[in-house]
Each structure stands twice: as C-alpha cells, then as structure tokens.
Amino acid sequence: MKSLADLLSDPAPILALAPMQDVTDLPFWRLIAAYGGADLYFTEYFRVTSGYRPERKILRSILENPTGQPAIAQLIGNDPPWMARTAEELARHPVAGIDLNLGCPAPVVYRKCAGGGLLRDPARIDSLLATLRGAISIPFTVKTRLGFSDPSEFENLIPIFAKHQLNLLTVHGRTVADRYGPRVHYQPIADAVRRLPFPILANGNVSSAASAKRILAETGARGLMIGRAAVRNPWLFGQIRDDLAGRPVGIPTGHDVLKYIHQLYEAVCSPGVPEASQVQKMKKYMNFIGEGINPEFVHDVRRTTSQSGLFALCAAHLDHDRPIPGFGADT
C-alpha cells in the first residue's frame, strides 16, 4: 500500500476524502473506492477522553482498509497525555499518519474545547501539537478551519503550525461560526501555501471538476480534500482526474445515480436492523445526494419512512437516461 510520502512524490494533485462522522465509514470507503475513489482517506474521528480506547468500528477502517490507498487516523480531543497514548497505539496499526481535528463545528464538540473549539485557544493548540509530534515517528497531519469566528484568526495559527514539523496540513476555508455556509475564503489557504514549509490541502466547496481546477489554481495547494460533494457524487474524483488530464468529463445519468443509491443502501445498512432505522441512516447520505437533484426531492426524501417509499421516490426522479447536471456539471 502506498505511503503518504509516495503520494507526495507524485506531482499529481492529491485528492483526499474528508472524514465525516457516521458517514465516511468503512462500508462507504468500500463503495466509493469501486467508483475510482480518493488518493488518501481519513478515518472518522477517534474521540479521545481520559481512559479512552479506540472504537472497534472506526478501527476496522484501518485494519480492513479496502481502498488500496493510504489511510490516516484522525483524533479529536484536548487531553494531551491520552491523545499521545492513543496516537502511539494507532501508530502501531497500518496507518499512513495521525491527524488532529481542529475544525469540527458541531456545538456538542466545540463547547468541550475540542475540534473547532480549540481554535479559541492557540496556546493550547501549540502544546497539543508539540505533545503529539513528540509521541509518534510516523507522519503527523492537521485538519483545521481558519479560526473560530473570524478568518483573520488564521494569521495567529500559521506560526504555530510552522513550529511543529507537520507532514501535511488541510485548511478548510471557513471558520467554525461559518459552519457550511456558502462563502469559502481561499486567500488564507494561498497564504498558508506560500508561508508554510509543508504541503497544504485545500478544503471547502470542491463541487465539480471545474471548481477543483479553479481552487487548485487560486490556492496553489498540493491537493484537495472533498467531503459532502463526494458523498453526493462518487464519480467526482474520476471527473477531476479526467479534467486535469484534458480528458472529457462524463456526467452520470439518472439511471447511474439511481444505481448508486441502491448500492449505497446495500453497503451502509446492516442486516437485522429495523427498516425504519435503515431508512433514517440513508437520509444522512440522501441529504447530500439530493443537493444534486432538486429541492423537491430533498423535501420529499426527508419524509420517507420505508425502503419501498424511498426507492419509489428515487425512481420517480431518476428513472431516465438523461445526464444530471448536479453530478458534475461546471460550477
């Protein structure tokens, strides 16, 4: 299996799948890899507290990695001794590196001074980075937002990141307060590329091959991290590679998307789980997929309660051979 160093030695932009809790899990990795997949995968976060042991469910993504590509284990938390212990334990598994989450915008996380909440305390970030860097000899990476409430806060983070010999930094061009709002600030990412001595991945609103090319040009980043758009459109990584290589970009048809939804249901829903629970789990994915279809579809899918109702709704919108612009057209 490739290492992070192998990816970085290849001049092609690195395309990474973003970690999304309870979404980009092992079954989803397996499915998206069948569509061409990412070059680099990040696990759902291991939420570290005192006395913590890594959850088997997330650990399986590392132990059974079906993608053939390197996987990085992501940690979230603020307890330096236990973060270091967990990093050391995970480093004994087949991981390409350890990643620290400094960007999760969920209130249940940031109110406990973890994820994006740490961005309110740069001194604490400095200490935690030093602890984690000293605990492991494998690559150490960070995924961050620009700040907690104002993009200008990123200026204070750059020298902290520069101190700690990171192997890779992913910068999401929003603040925690921005959550997933429409505006993404790419200039601070370009500034990080110019000033920091290690590779940068740009994250935020990579929604098509055209937007990928534009963001790479605007930021000079070594690659891109893609989350919600990759869940919606598993063809996206291949579309980006085709566009960068000068090949035509194919757009999936309604039947293609319908097949993906059926495959997704089979991949992520577990035998023995009640149907209502299966449908509820699928809605986590359908909310993203629906963004590429139309608002009426999103409205209706949120009200479905059965497998038959879900698939009937999907067929009503997608049982055709016309290309779906929301799955790869230029944006």
C-alpha contacts under 8 A as a table, 3 or more apart, distances in Angstrom:
res1	aa1	res2	aa2	distance
1	M	68	G	5.97
1	M	69	Q	6.11
1	M	70	P	6.53
2	K	5	A	8.00
2	K	6	D	5.82
2	K	7	L	7.13
2	K	68	G	7.77
2	K	69	Q	6.04
2	K	70	P	5.75
3	S	6	D	5.07
3	S	7	L	6.61
3	S	70	P	5.85
3	S	96	A	5.75
4	L	7	L	5.17
4	L	8	L	6.25
4	L	70	P	6.76
4	L	96	A	5.93
4	L	97	G	7.67
4	L	139	P	7.71
5	A	8	L	5.02
5	A	9	S	6.10
6	D	9	S	5.19
6	D	10	D	6.69
7	L	10	D	5.41
7	L	14	I	6.93
7	L	39	D	7.67
8	L	11	P	7.14
8	L	14	I	7.65
13	P	222	R	5.60
13	P	223	G	4.44
13	P	224	L	7.31
14	I	39	D	6.12
14	I	40	L	7.31
14	I	201	L	7.84
14	I	222	R	6.49
14	I	223	G	4.30
14	I	224	L	6.24
15	L	38	A	5.48
15	L	39	D	5.29
15	L	40	L	6.49
15	L	223	G	5.75
15	L	224	L	5.10
15	L	225	M	5.96
15	L	226	I	7.43
15	L	237	F	7.02
16	A	38	A	5.30
16	A	39	D	5.71
16	A	40	L	4.54
16	A	41	Y	5.75
16	A	42	F	7.69
16	A	223	G	7.76
16	A	224	L	6.14
16	A	225	M	4.53
16	A	226	I	6.19
17	L	38	A	5.80
17	L	39	D	7.93
17	L	40	L	6.41
17	L	41	Y	5.21
17	L	42	F	6.58
17	L	225	M	5.70
17	L	226	I	5.24
17	L	227	G	5.90
17	L	230	A	7.45
18	A	24	T	7.78
18	A	41	Y	7.07
18	A	42	F	6.19
18	A	225	M	5.62
18	A	226	I	5.35
18	A	227	G	4.59
19	P	24	T	6.04
19	P	41	Y	7.67
19	P	42	F	5.28
19	P	43	T	5.60
19	P	44	E	5.06
19	P	45	Y	7.26
19	P	227	G	7.05
20	M	23	V	5.37
20	M	24	T	5.31
20	M	25	D	7.99
20	M	44	E	5.87
20	M	227	G	7.09
21	Q	24	T	6.61
21	Q	25	D	7.62
21	Q	44	E	5.09
21	Q	45	Y	6.84
22	D	25	D	6.25
22	D	44	E	7.23
23	V	28	F	7.20
23	V	284	K	7.17
23	V	285	Y	7.21
24	T	27	P	7.90
24	T	28	F	5.47
24	T	29	W	6.42
24	T	43	T	7.51
24	T	44	E	6.79
25	D	28	F	5.33
25	D	29	W	6.16
25	D	43	T	7.21
25	D	44	E	6.69
25	D	58	I	7.19
25	D	61	S	6.89
26	L	29	W	5.02
26	L	30	R	6.26
26	L	58	I	7.60
26	L	60	R	7.04
26	L	61	S	4.87
26	L	65	N	7.37
27	P	30	R	5.11
27	P	31	L	6.36
27	P	267	A	5.57
27	P	268	V	5.58
28	F	31	L	5.08
28	F	32	I	6.06
28	F	264	L	7.56
28	F	267	A	6.87
28	F	268	V	6.64
29	W	32	I	5.36
29	W	33	A	5.97
29	W	65	N	7.98
29	W	66	P	7.13
29	W	67	T	6.76
30	R	33	A	5.38
30	R	34	A	6.66
30	R	66	P	5.62
30	R	67	T	6.36
31	L	34	A	5.30
31	L	35	Y	6.99
31	L	263	Q	7.77
31	L	264	L	7.25
31	L	267	A	6.93
32	I	35	Y	5.11
32	I	36	G	6.78
32	I	37	G	5.14
32	I	234	P	5.85
33	A	36	G	5.20
33	A	37	G	4.05
33	A	38	A	7.08
33	A	66	P	7.68
33	A	67	T	5.43
34	A	37	G	6.69
35	Y	234	P	6.15
35	Y	235	W	6.10
35	Y	238	G	7.84
36	G	235	W	7.24
36	G	237	F	6.86
36	G	238	G	6.02
37	G	67	T	7.62
37	G	234	P	7.33
37	G	235	W	7.98
37	G	237	F	6.13
37	G	238	G	7.45
38	A	41	Y	6.78
38	A	69	Q	7.79
38	A	237	F	6.20
39	D	69	Q	5.98
39	D	70	P	7.41
40	L	69	Q	6.00
40	L	70	P	5.48
40	L	71	A	6.06
40	L	72	I	7.77
41	Y	69	Q	7.31
41	Y	70	P	6.38
41	Y	71	A	4.62
41	Y	72	I	6.20
42	F	71	A	5.57
42	F	72	I	4.77
42	F	73	A	5.96
42	F	74	Q	6.43
43	T	58	I	6.92
43	T	61	S	6.89
43	T	62	I	7.79
43	T	71	A	7.04
43	T	72	I	6.31
43	T	73	A	5.22
43	T	74	Q	5.74
44	E	58	I	6.56
44	E	73	A	7.73
44	E	74	Q	6.55
45	Y	58	I	7.96
45	Y	73	A	7.33
45	Y	74	Q	4.82
45	Y	75	L	5.16
45	Y	76	I	5.99
45	Y	101	N	7.59
46	F	54	P	6.32
46	F	55	E	7.18
46	F	58	I	7.40
46	F	73	A	7.75
46	F	74	Q	6.17
46	F	75	L	4.82
46	F	76	I	6.07
47	R	75	L	6.17
47	R	76	I	4.97
47	R	77	G	5.96
48	V	52	Y	5.71
48	V	53	R	7.87
48	V	75	L	6.79
48	V	76	I	6.02
48	V	77	G	5.12
48	V	78	N	7.74
48	V	79	D	7.46
48	V	82	W	6.82
48	V	83	M	6.21
48	V	86	T	7.47
49	T	52	Y	5.35
49	T	77	G	6.55
49	T	78	N	7.76
49	T	79	D	6.48
49	T	82	W	6.66
49	T	83	M	7.80
50	S	79	D	7.03
50	S	82	W	5.94
51	G	82	W	7.17
52	Y	82	W	7.16
52	Y	86	T	7.64
53	R	86	T	7.24
54	P	58	I	7.57
54	P	59	L	6.69
54	P	86	T	7.32
55	E	58	I	5.64
55	E	59	L	6.10
56	R	59	L	4.83
56	R	60	R	6.01
57	K	60	R	5.50
57	K	61	S	7.47
58	I	61	S	5.58
58	I	62	I	7.53
59	L	62	I	5.40
59	L	63	L	6.35
60	R	63	L	4.86
60	R	64	E	5.45
60	R	65	N	7.39
61	S	64	E	5.50
61	S	65	N	5.15
62	I	65	N	5.08
62	I	71	A	6.68
62	I	73	A	7.72
62	I	93	H	7.37
62	I	94	P	6.48
62	I	95	V	6.53
63	L	93	H	7.27
63	L	94	P	6.87
65	N	68	G	7.08
65	N	71	A	7.59
70	P	95	V	6.97
70	P	96	A	5.54
71	A	95	V	5.55
71	A	96	A	5.47
71	A	97	G	7.42
72	I	95	V	5.48
72	I	96	A	5.13
72	I	97	G	4.81
72	I	98	I	5.64
72	I	99	D	6.51
73	A	90	L	7.28
73	A	95	V	6.51
73	A	96	A	7.84
73	A	97	G	6.41
73	A	98	I	5.00
73	A	99	D	5.92
74	Q	98	I	5.89
74	Q	99	D	4.40
74	Q	100	L	5.73
74	Q	101	N	6.55
75	L	83	M	7.45
75	L	87	A	7.81
75	L	98	I	7.34
75	L	99	D	6.02
75	L	100	L	5.08
75	L	101	N	6.01
76	I	100	L	6.14
76	I	101	N	5.22
76	I	102	L	7.62
76	I	114	A	6.33
76	I	115	G	5.85
77	G	83	M	7.02
77	G	113	C	7.74
77	G	114	A	4.88
77	G	115	G	6.71
78	N	83	M	7.28
78	N	113	C	6.88
78	N	114	A	5.73
78	N	118	L	7.81
78	N	128	L	7.40
79	D	82	W	5.60
79	D	83	M	5.83
80	P	83	M	4.97
80	P	84	A	5.98
80	P	128	L	5.78
80	P	131	T	6.40
80	P	132	L	7.58
81	P	84	A	5.17
81	P	85	R	6.20
81	P	131	T	7.86
82	W	85	R	4.90
82	W	86	T	6.00
83	M	86	T	5.18
83	M	87	A	6.06
83	M	132	L	7.14
84	A	87	A	5.04
84	A	88	E	6.12
84	A	131	T	6.56
84	A	132	L	5.43
84	A	135	A	5.68
85	R	88	E	5.15
85	R	89	E	6.22
85	R	135	A	7.82
86	T	89	E	5.02
86	T	90	L	6.08
87	A	90	L	5.19
87	A	91	A	5.98
87	A	98	I	6.59
87	A	132	L	7.20
87	A	135	A	7.18
87	A	136	I	6.92
88	E	91	A	5.11
88	E	92	R	6.78
88	E	135	A	6.38
88	E	136	I	6.01
89	E	92	R	5.54
89	E	93	H	7.46
90	L	93	H	5.40
90	L	95	V	7.33
90	L	98	I	7.82
91	A	94	P	7.28
91	A	95	V	6.37
91	A	97	G	7.22
91	A	98	I	7.29
91	A	136	I	7.11
91	A	138	I	6.99
92	R	95	V	7.90
95	V	98	I	7.52
96	A	138	I	7.35
96	A	139	P	6.81
97	G	138	I	5.70
97	G	139	P	4.50
97	G	140	F	5.54
97	G	141	T	6.97
98	I	138	I	7.54
98	I	139	P	6.46
98	I	140	F	5.02
98	I	141	T	6.08
99	D	140	F	5.94
99	D	141	T	4.53
99	D	142	V	5.05
99	D	143	K	6.92
100	L	141	T	6.49
100	L	142	V	4.74
100	L	143	K	6.21
101	N	104	C	6.82
101	N	115	G	5.27
101	N	116	G	7.62
101	N	142	V	6.27
101	N	143	K	5.26
101	N	144	T	6.49
102	L	114	A	7.31
102	L	115	G	4.33
102	L	116	G	4.85
102	L	117	G	7.52
102	L	118	L	6.42
102	L	119	L	6.76
102	L	142	V	7.18
102	L	143	K	5.81
102	L	144	T	4.52
102	L	145	R	6.64
103	G	115	G	5.00
103	G	116	G	3.95
103	G	117	G	7.72
103	G	119	L	7.91
103	G	143	K	6.57
103	G	144	T	4.73
103	G	145	R	4.90
103	G	172	H	7.78
103	G	176	V	6.67
104	C	109	V	7.00
104	C	110	Y	7.08
104	C	114	A	7.96
104	C	115	G	4.67
104	C	116	G	4.87
104	C	117	G	7.91
104	C	176	V	7.30
105	P	109	V	7.23
105	P	110	Y	6.43
105	P	115	G	7.17
105	P	116	G	5.56
105	P	117	G	7.78
105	P	176	V	4.99
105	P	177	A	7.32
105	P	179	R	5.92
106	A	109	V	5.38
106	A	110	Y	6.26
107	P	110	Y	5.16
107	P	111	R	5.61
108	V	111	R	5.83
108	V	112	K	7.04
109	V	112	K	5.58
109	V	113	C	6.99
109	V	114	A	5.65
109	V	115	G	6.30
109	V	116	G	7.71
109	V	117	G	7.22
110	Y	113	C	5.00
110	Y	114	A	5.10
110	Y	115	G	5.76
110	Y	116	G	5.44
110	Y	117	G	3.86
110	Y	118	L	7.25
111	R	114	A	7.35
111	R	117	G	6.30
112	K	117	G	7.04
113	C	116	G	7.53
113	C	117	G	4.36
113	C	118	L	5.17
114	A	117	G	5.03
114	A	118	L	5.39
115	G	118	L	5.97
115	G	119	L	7.91
116	G	119	L	5.56
116	G	120	R	7.99
116	G	144	T	7.54
116	G	145	R	7.09
116	G	147	G	7.75
116	G	148	F	6.54
116	G	176	V	5.91
117	G	120	R	5.94
117	G	121	D	7.88
117	G	148	F	7.00
117	G	176	V	7.99
118	L	121	D	5.37
118	L	122	P	7.12
118	L	124	R	7.18
118	L	125	I	6.52
119	L	122	P	6.03
119	L	125	I	7.43
119	L	147	G	5.60
119	L	148	F	5.55
120	R	147	G	7.47
120	R	148	F	6.07
121	D	124	R	5.43
121	D	125	I	6.56
122	P	125	I	4.94
122	P	126	D	6.20
122	P	156	N	7.59
122	P	157	L	6.81
122	P	160	I	7.84
123	A	126	D	5.03
123	A	127	S	6.40
124	R	127	S	5.13
124	R	128	L	6.13
125	I	128	L	5.07
125	I	129	L	6.00
125	I	160	I	7.94
126	D	129	L	5.31
126	D	130	A	6.29
126	D	160	I	5.94
126	D	161	F	7.88
127	S	130	A	5.19
127	S	131	T	6.26
128	L	131	T	5.06
128	L	132	L	6.18
129	L	132	L	5.24
129	L	133	R	5.92
129	L	164	H	6.63
130	A	133	R	5.22
130	A	134	G	6.09
130	A	164	H	6.41
131	T	134	G	5.27
131	T	135	A	6.24
132	L	135	A	5.02
132	L	136	I	6.66
132	L	140	F	7.89
133	R	136	I	5.95
133	R	137	S	7.69
133	R	140	F	6.60
133	R	164	H	6.82
133	R	165	Q	7.73
133	R	166	L	7.95
134	G	137	S	7.69
136	I	139	P	7.83
136	I	140	F	7.74
139	P	166	L	7.45
139	P	167	N	5.68
140	F	166	L	5.57
140	F	167	N	5.62
140	F	168	L	7.18
141	T	166	L	5.59
141	T	167	N	5.59
141	T	168	L	4.84
141	T	169	L	5.68
141	T	170	T	7.89
142	V	166	L	7.48
142	V	168	L	6.71
142	V	169	L	5.00
142	V	170	T	6.21
143	K	169	L	5.93
143	K	170	T	4.54
143	K	171	V	6.06
143	K	172	H	7.51
144	T	169	L	7.66
144	T	170	T	6.23
144	T	171	V	5.21
144	T	172	H	6.09
145	R	148	F	7.60
145	R	171	V	5.78
145	R	172	H	4.75
145	R	173	G	6.23
145	R	174	R	5.77
145	R	175	T	5.41
145	R	176	V	6.67
146	L	150	D	7.51
146	L	151	P	5.20
146	L	152	S	7.58
146	L	153	E	6.57
146	L	154	F	4.85
146	L	171	V	7.03
146	L	172	H	6.70
146	L	173	G	6.05
146	L	174	R	5.79
146	L	175	T	5.14
146	L	176	V	7.92
146	L	188	P	7.66
147	G	150	D	5.87
147	G	151	P	5.66
147	G	152	S	7.40
147	G	153	E	5.06
147	G	154	F	5.56
147	G	174	R	7.70
147	G	175	T	4.94
147	G	176	V	6.56
148	F	151	P	7.93
148	F	153	E	7.52
148	F	175	T	5.20
148	F	176	V	4.75
148	F	177	A	6.09
149	S	153	E	7.89
149	S	175	T	5.62
149	S	176	V	6.21
149	S	177	A	5.13
149	S	178	D	7.46
150	D	153	E	5.79
150	D	175	T	6.30
151	P	154	F	5.85
151	P	174	R	7.12
151	P	175	T	6.18
151	P	185	H	7.65
151	P	188	P	7.78
152	S	155	E	5.86
153	E	156	N	5.71
153	E	157	L	7.03
154	F	157	L	5.01
154	F	158	I	6.41
154	F	188	P	7.35
155	E	158	I	5.66
155	E	159	P	7.84
156	N	159	P	6.56
156	N	160	I	7.33
157	L	160	I	5.20
157	L	161	F	6.27
158	I	161	F	5.25
158	I	162	A	6.18
158	I	192	A	6.91
158	I	196	L	7.41
159	P	162	A	4.91
159	P	163	K	6.41
160	I	163	K	5.41
160	I	164	H	7.19
161	F	164	H	5.82
161	F	165	Q	7.69
161	F	166	L	7.15
161	F	196	L	7.94
162	A	165	Q	6.63
162	A	166	L	7.58
162	A	196	L	5.97
162	A	197	P	7.02
165	Q	198	F	7.85
166	L	169	L	6.97
166	L	198	F	6.71
167	N	198	F	6.01
167	N	199	P	6.99
168	L	198	F	5.99
168	L	199	P	5.12
168	L	200	I	5.91
168	L	201	L	7.54
169	L	198	F	7.46
169	L	199	P	6.43
169	L	200	I	4.91
169	L	201	L	6.25
170	T	200	I	5.61
170	T	201	L	4.49
170	T	202	A	5.99
170	T	203	N	6.78
170	T	225	M	7.39
171	V	189	I	6.37
171	V	200	I	7.09
171	V	201	L	6.25
171	V	202	A	5.40
171	V	203	N	5.82
172	H	175	T	7.95
172	H	202	A	6.31
172	H	203	N	4.41
172	H	204	G	5.53
173	G	184	V	5.05
173	G	185	H	4.77
173	G	186	Y	5.77
173	G	188	P	7.39
173	G	189	I	6.83
173	G	202	A	7.47
173	G	203	N	6.34
173	G	204	G	5.81
174	R	178	D	5.80
174	R	179	R	7.11
174	R	180	Y	7.63
174	R	183	R	7.46
174	R	184	V	5.48
174	R	185	H	6.23
174	R	204	G	7.41
175	T	178	D	5.07
175	T	179	R	6.78
176	V	179	R	5.34
178	D	181	G	5.49
181	G	184	V	7.81
184	V	204	G	6.30
184	V	205	N	7.16
185	H	188	P	6.56
185	H	189	I	7.63
186	Y	189	I	5.20
186	Y	190	A	6.44
186	Y	215	I	7.55
186	Y	218	E	7.22
186	Y	219	T	6.35
187	Q	190	A	4.97
187	Q	191	D	6.21
187	Q	218	E	7.74
187	Q	219	T	6.76
188	P	191	D	4.87
188	P	192	A	6.20
189	I	192	A	5.04
189	I	193	V	6.29
189	I	200	I	7.93
189	I	202	A	6.67
189	I	219	T	5.92
189	I	221	A	7.63
190	A	193	V	5.06
190	A	194	R	6.29
190	A	218	E	7.05
190	A	219	T	4.10
190	A	220	G	6.18
190	A	221	A	7.10
191	D	194	R	5.11
191	D	195	R	6.14
191	D	219	T	7.90
192	A	195	R	5.17
192	A	196	L	5.57
192	A	200	I	7.45
193	V	196	L	5.84
193	V	199	P	7.15
193	V	200	I	6.05
193	V	219	T	7.18
193	V	220	G	6.57
193	V	221	A	6.19
196	L	199	P	7.80
199	P	221	A	7.30
199	P	222	R	5.77
200	I	221	A	5.36
200	I	222	R	5.49
200	I	223	G	6.97
201	L	221	A	5.57
201	L	222	R	5.69
201	L	223	G	4.77
201	L	224	L	4.91
201	L	225	M	6.20
202	A	215	I	7.63
202	A	216	L	7.72
202	A	219	T	7.49
202	A	221	A	6.01
202	A	222	R	7.93
202	A	223	G	6.41
202	A	224	L	4.83
202	A	225	M	6.11
203	N	206	V	7.04
203	N	224	L	5.92
203	N	225	M	4.96
203	N	226	I	6.39
204	G	225	M	7.75
204	G	226	I	7.32
205	N	211	S	7.89
205	N	226	I	7.92
205	N	229	A	7.78
206	V	211	S	5.77
206	V	212	A	5.50
206	V	215	I	7.65
206	V	224	L	7.79
206	V	225	M	7.92
206	V	226	I	6.15
206	V	229	A	6.94
207	S	211	S	6.18
207	S	212	A	7.21
207	S	229	A	5.34
207	S	230	A	7.99
207	S	236	L	7.96
207	S	328	G	7.61
207	S	331	T	7.06
208	S	211	S	5.22
208	S	212	A	6.14
208	S	229	A	7.98
208	S	236	L	6.60
208	S	239	Q	7.69
208	S	240	I	7.22
208	S	327	F	7.76
208	S	328	G	5.17
208	S	329	A	6.60
208	S	330	D	6.07
208	S	331	T	6.20
209	A	212	A	5.04
209	A	213	K	6.29
209	A	236	L	7.04
209	A	239	Q	5.78
209	A	240	I	4.37
209	A	241	R	7.98
209	A	243	D	6.21
209	A	249	V	7.88
209	A	328	G	6.84
209	A	329	A	7.97
209	A	330	D	6.87
210	A	213	K	5.26
210	A	214	R	6.24
210	A	240	I	7.75
210	A	243	D	7.72
210	A	330	D	5.25
210	A	331	T	6.27
211	S	214	R	4.97
211	S	215	I	6.04
211	S	330	D	7.16
211	S	331	T	5.93
212	A	215	I	5.25
212	A	216	L	6.14
212	A	224	L	7.55
212	A	240	I	6.80
213	K	216	L	5.23
213	K	217	A	6.20
213	K	240	I	7.74
213	K	244	L	7.17
214	R	217	A	5.16
214	R	218	E	6.04
215	I	218	E	4.97
215	I	219	T	5.93
215	I	220	G	7.93
216	L	219	T	5.44
216	L	220	G	5.38
216	L	221	A	5.64
216	L	222	R	7.75
216	L	223	G	7.00
216	L	224	L	7.59
217	A	220	G	5.48
217	A	221	A	7.88
221	A	224	L	7.33
226	I	229	A	6.53
226	I	230	A	6.10
227	G	230	A	5.45
227	G	231	V	6.58
228	R	231	V	5.20
228	R	232	R	6.35
228	R	288	F	6.23
229	A	232	R	5.01
229	A	233	N	5.85
229	A	236	L	7.63
229	A	288	F	7.21
230	A	233	N	4.90
230	A	234	P	5.14
230	A	235	W	7.58
230	A	236	L	6.06
230	A	237	F	7.53
231	V	234	P	6.04
231	V	285	Y	6.75
231	V	288	F	6.52
231	V	289	I	6.91
232	R	285	Y	7.38
232	R	286	M	7.79
232	R	288	F	5.05
232	R	289	I	4.01
232	R	290	G	7.50
232	R	291	E	7.46
232	R	292	G	6.94
232	R	327	F	7.58
233	N	236	L	5.59
233	N	289	I	7.10
233	N	327	F	5.65
233	N	328	G	7.54
234	P	237	F	7.08
235	W	238	G	5.53
235	W	239	Q	6.13
235	W	252	P	7.93
235	W	327	F	7.95
235	W	328	G	7.99
236	L	239	Q	4.90
236	L	240	I	6.13
236	L	327	F	7.82
236	L	328	G	6.77
237	F	240	I	5.24
237	F	241	R	6.35
238	G	241	R	5.08
238	G	242	D	6.08
239	Q	242	D	5.11
239	Q	243	D	6.14
239	Q	249	V	5.40
239	Q	250	G	6.83
239	Q	328	G	7.30
240	I	243	D	5.14
240	I	244	L	6.13
240	I	249	V	7.90
241	R	244	L	5.23
241	R	245	A	6.15
242	D	245	A	5.13
242	D	246	G	6.18
242	D	247	R	4.81
242	D	248	P	6.44
242	D	249	V	6.03
243	D	246	G	5.05
243	D	247	R	5.52
243	D	248	P	6.51
243	D	249	V	6.05
244	L	247	R	7.54
249	V	328	G	7.87
250	G	328	G	7.68
251	I	323	P	5.72
251	I	324	I	6.70
251	I	325	P	7.06
251	I	327	F	6.33
251	I	328	G	5.65
251	I	329	A	6.99
252	P	255	H	7.91
252	P	256	D	5.56
252	P	257	V	6.66
252	P	323	P	5.43
252	P	324	I	6.21
252	P	327	F	6.58
252	P	328	G	7.83
253	T	256	D	5.07
253	T	257	V	6.43
253	T	320	H	7.13
253	T	321	D	5.11
253	T	322	R	5.01
253	T	323	P	3.95
253	T	324	I	5.53
254	G	257	V	5.22
254	G	258	L	6.10
254	G	317	H	7.70
254	G	318	L	4.26
254	G	319	D	5.84
254	G	320	H	5.15
254	G	321	D	5.52
254	G	322	R	5.96
254	G	323	P	6.33
254	G	324	I	6.20
255	H	258	L	4.94
255	H	259	K	6.11
255	H	318	L	5.98
255	H	319	D	5.56
255	H	320	H	5.69
255	H	321	D	5.84
256	D	259	K	5.21
256	D	260	Y	6.32
257	V	260	Y	4.99
257	V	261	I	6.31
257	V	318	L	7.08
258	L	261	I	5.18
258	L	262	H	6.45
258	L	314	C	6.64
258	L	315	A	6.91
258	L	318	L	5.94
258	L	319	D	7.14
259	K	262	H	5.19
259	K	263	Q	6.19
260	Y	263	Q	5.02
260	Y	264	L	5.95
261	I	264	L	4.97
261	I	265	Y	6.21
262	H	265	Y	5.17
262	H	266	E	6.40
262	H	311	F	7.88
263	Q	266	E	5.16
263	Q	267	A	6.02
264	L	267	A	4.95
264	L	268	V	6.05
265	Y	268	V	5.65
265	Y	269	C	5.76
265	Y	282	M	6.62
266	E	269	C	5.79
267	A	270	S	7.99
268	V	282	M	7.79
269	C	273	V	7.67
269	C	278	Q	5.61
269	C	281	K	7.50
269	C	282	M	7.77
270	S	273	V	5.91
270	S	278	Q	7.57
273	V	277	S	6.63
273	V	278	Q	6.58
274	P	277	S	5.37
274	P	278	Q	6.38
275	E	278	Q	4.95
275	E	279	V	6.19
275	E	306	S	6.60
275	E	307	Q	6.84
276	A	279	V	5.19
276	A	280	Q	6.14
276	A	305	T	5.94
276	A	306	S	6.11
276	A	307	Q	7.93
277	S	280	Q	4.96
277	S	281	K	6.19
278	Q	281	K	5.17
278	Q	282	M	6.30
279	V	282	M	5.01
279	V	283	K	6.39
279	V	304	T	7.80
279	V	305	T	6.42
279	V	306	S	6.28
279	V	307	Q	6.20
279	V	310	L	7.66
280	Q	283	K	5.22
280	Q	284	K	7.29
280	Q	305	T	7.57
281	K	284	K	5.67
281	K	285	Y	7.59
282	M	285	Y	5.37
282	M	286	M	6.08
283	K	286	M	4.64
283	K	287	N	5.89
283	K	301	V	7.42
283	K	302	R	6.77
284	K	287	N	5.76
284	K	288	F	7.40
285	Y	288	F	5.51
285	Y	289	I	6.33
286	M	289	I	4.78
286	M	290	G	5.66
286	M	298	V	7.64
286	M	301	V	7.35
287	N	290	G	5.33
287	N	291	E	6.78
287	N	298	V	6.39
287	N	302	R	7.83
288	F	291	E	5.44
288	F	292	G	7.57
289	I	292	G	5.74
289	I	293	I	7.14
290	G	293	I	5.04
290	G	294	N	6.31
290	G	295	P	7.29
290	G	297	F	6.18
290	G	298	V	5.06
291	E	294	N	6.28
291	E	295	P	7.18
291	E	298	V	7.13
291	E	326	G	7.43
292	G	324	I	7.65
292	G	325	P	7.48
292	G	326	G	4.02
292	G	327	F	5.86
293	I	297	F	6.75
293	I	298	V	7.98
293	I	324	I	7.29
293	I	326	G	6.18
294	N	297	F	5.48
294	N	298	V	6.68
295	P	298	V	5.10
295	P	299	H	6.15
296	E	299	H	5.08
296	E	300	D	6.18
297	F	300	D	5.20
297	F	301	V	5.97
297	F	313	L	7.80
297	F	317	H	7.49
298	V	301	V	5.29
298	V	302	R	6.36
299	H	302	R	5.67
299	H	303	R	7.14
300	D	303	R	5.39
300	D	304	T	6.77
300	D	313	L	7.76
301	V	304	T	5.30
301	V	310	L	6.67
301	V	313	L	7.22
304	T	309	G	6.02
304	T	310	L	5.86
305	T	309	G	6.89
305	T	310	L	7.43
306	S	309	G	5.11
306	S	310	L	6.14
307	Q	310	L	5.09
307	Q	311	F	6.19
308	S	311	F	5.26
308	S	312	A	5.97
309	G	312	A	5.12
309	G	313	L	6.13
310	L	313	L	5.26
310	L	314	C	6.29
311	F	314	C	4.99
311	F	315	A	6.07
312	A	315	A	5.09
312	A	316	A	6.17
313	L	316	A	5.13
313	L	317	H	6.64
314	C	317	H	5.38
314	C	318	L	5.83
314	C	319	D	7.74
315	A	318	L	5.00
315	A	319	D	4.87
316	A	319	D	6.25
324	I	327	F	5.71
324	I	328	G	7.87
325	P	328	G	6.06
325	P	329	A	4.85
326	G	329	A	6.13
